[in-house]
Structures are given as structure tokens and as C-alpha cells.
Amino acid sequence: MNNSAPVLSSDLATAPVLSCVDVSKHYGHGALVVSVLRAININIMAGERVAIVGASGSGKSTLLNILGGLDVPDTGVVSVAGEVLSKMSADERGFLRNRSLGFVYQFHHLLPEFTALENVAMPLLIGKMNMKQAKEKAAAILERVGLAHRLEHKPSELSGGERQRVAIARALVTSPACVLMDEPTGNLDTHSADAIQVLMLELNQSIGTSFIVVTHDLRLAAKMDRTLTLSDGVLV
């Protein structure tokens, strides 16, 4: 007889979309070991906006990579959409990242030989969606970020702010549970950075995707639901 309680929809609604428990990361060997992260605990809820700030070299990008399954912690557990990353194979983690997470970096990392439409469609094609559907969905999200008139332009034909909008569209096209951003406005002028900040907030409210943003921009951090400070490997 199965005595386990059923999983209710309310349980799923209140479960974090991303969490880490007692995550630590060290680099080096012997006496040269440096503790970059120490016993980090985070829960990110659906639709939540969280900023992570801290001095350069404090481990912010390392933490973001671990949360996204791009790096492995020395200790602790990371879960995405209820699935524990350490219990998955490399292929399974890759599939989960493609399905449940989006990534935006300071440098857009768009493929220069492809158009904006093709760059945004790429995660869908990797997920085995057919070309027609992928391009239709990519065009729709590019329209939402104000680039319906730039579908066939390559990255070299776009401004810095437009390239970052394409990168955000690419991160959102799979309807991920959470988008991880590493200094998304750090390489932009003030006007473009402000436009990207407004866009992020609009998309968060309209789509309901969670955002984790590593940033030095305290104005951007102030617009998040909460701000966590990483200092000496510990979250404050």
C-alpha cells in the first residue's frame, strides 16, 4: 500500500523553480585552496526577480554557473524545476537547461553568421522543434522585445542594445522557468541599459519567468524583488 501523500497543484505552485542547499566551491590544492562559495542557500520562486551583487572576484559568476548547471559544486545540492542536477547525466542536464533555463551574458554571444531570427530559433531547433514552428515562435518573441523589423539582420547590423534584446529573446524563447543573467547591461550605454531594464521588468510581469541577475548596477538591483550580497563566499 502506498502511503505517500499525493502531489497537489498547490504544492507545485509554492515550490521553488530553482534552489541550492549548502552549496560550496573551492579552487586550488593543499595550502593554496581558496573557498569561493561557502554553504550557499537560495530558493527562487516562480516569477521572482533576484539580484546578486558583490565585489569583483567575490564568486558571483561562479554561483550563477553552478545554479545553471554549467559548473559543479564541491558540496551541496542544486535543483531546477524540482530535479536535482547531480543525479542527472551531462546530456540530461543539457536537456534540462534547454527546457527550463535561459542565459544572458554581458556579451551577447550571438552567432555572427546567422540572422536575429535564426539566433533566437536556435534553442528551439536544438530541442527538436521543426524549422517552421521554431521561426514562428522566434519571430513572436522578437516582436515582443521590439525587434519585429530586425528579423533578418545579422548581429553586425544591430546596435549594442539591439543585440542584447536578441540575446534576451533567445533566452526567453523556450519559455524557461528561470533566466540567469550575468551583467546583462554592463556593456551598454546608459540609454540602452535603461531600455533593457524596462524590457526585463515588462517581460517578467507579462510572462512570469523568474530572473536571477548578477550585476554591479545598483539601479538595476533596486528594481528586483530582493537583493543578495555575496561577500567572502557567503550570501548576506
Long-range contacts (C-beta under 8 A, 24 or more apart in sequence): 13-46, 14-45, 15-82, 16-43, 16-44, 16-45, 16-79, 17-44, 17-45, 17-46, 17-80, 17-81, 17-100, 17-177, 17-178, 17-210, 18-42, 18-43, 18-44, 18-67, 18-78, 18-79, 18-80, 18-81, 18-177, 18-178, 18-210, 18-212, 19-43, 19-44, 19-78, 19-79, 20-66, 20-67, 20-73, 20-76, 20-77, 20-78, 20-79, 21-76, 21-77, 22-75, 22-76, 22-77, 23-63, 23-66, 23-73, 23-75, 23-76, 23-77, 23-78, 24-73, 24-74, 24-75, 24-76, 24-233, 25-59, 25-62, 25-63, 25-66, 25-71, 25-73, 25-74, 26-74, 35-233, 36-62, 36-233, 37-62, 37-63, 37-66, 37-73, 37-233, 38-232, 38-233, 38-234, 39-76, 39-234, 40-76, 40-234, 40-235, 41-235, 42-67, 42-228, 42-235, 44-178, 44-210, 44-212, 45-210, 46-177, 46-208, 46-210, 47-204, 47-208, 47-209, 47-210, 48-210, 48-211, 48-225, 48-226, 49-200, 49-201, 49-204, 49-210, 49-211, 49-213, 49-223, 49-224, 49-225, 49-226, 50-210, 50-211, 50-212, 50-213, 50-224, 50-225, 50-226, 50-227, 50-228, 51-213, 51-214, 51-215, 51-220, 51-221, 51-224, 51-226, 51-227, 51-228, 52-212, 52-213, 52-214, 52-215, 52-227, 52-228, 52-229, 52-230, 52-235, 53-214, 53-215, 53-216, 53-218, 53-221, 53-227, 53-228, 53-229, 53-230, 54-229, 54-230, 54-231, 55-231, 58-230, 58-231, 58-232, 58-233, 59-230, 59-233, 60-182, 60-214, 60-230, 61-182, 61-214, 63-214, 63-230, 64-180, 64-182, 64-212, 64-214, 67-180, 67-212, 68-97, 68-101, 68-103, 68-180, 69-93, 69-96, 69-97, 69-101, 70-97, 80-177, 80-178, 81-177, 98-123, 98-126, 98-127, 98-174, 99-127, 99-174, 99-176, 100-176, 100-177, 100-178, 101-176, 101-177, 101-178, 101-179, 101-180, 102-170, 102-171, 102-172, 102-174, 102-176, 102-178, 102-179, 102-180, 102-209, 103-171, 103-179, 103-180, 103-181, 103-182, 104-164, 104-167, 104-168, 104-171, 104-179, 104-180, 104-181, 104-182, 104-184, 105-167, 105-181, 105-182, 105-183, 105-184, 106-182, 106-183, 106-184, 106-186, 106-187, 107-187, 108-155, 108-163, 108-164, 108-166, 108-167, 109-167, 110-155, 110-163, 110-166, 110-167, 110-170, 111-155, 112-154, 112-155, 112-156, 113-154, 114-154, 115-151, 115-152, 115-153, 115-154, 116-142, 116-147, 116-150, 116-151, 116-152, 116-153, 116-154, 116-155, 116-158, 116-166, 116-169, 117-142, 117-151, 117-152, 119-155, 119-166, 119-170, 120-166, 120-169, 120-170, 120-173, 121-173, 122-170, 123-170, 123-173, 123-174, 124-173, 124-174, 127-174, 137-173, 138-169, 138-173, 141-169, 141-172, 141-173, 142-166, 142-169, 144-169, 144-203, 144-206, 145-169, 145-199, 145-203, 146-199, 159-192, 160-187, 160-188, 160-189, 160-192, 161-188, 161-189, 161-191, 161-192, 161-195, 161-196, 164-188, 164-192, 164-196, 165-196, 165-199, 168-196, 168-199, 168-200, 168-203, 172-203, 172-207, 172-209, 175-207, 175-209, 176-209, 177-209, 177-210, 178-209, 178-210, 178-211, 178-212, 179-209, 179-210, 179-211, 179-212, 180-212, 181-211, 181-212, 181-213, 181-214, 181-215, 182-214, 183-214, 183-215, 183-216, 184-213, 184-215, 185-215, 185-217, 185-220, 186-215, 186-216, 186-217, 193-217, 193-220, 197-223
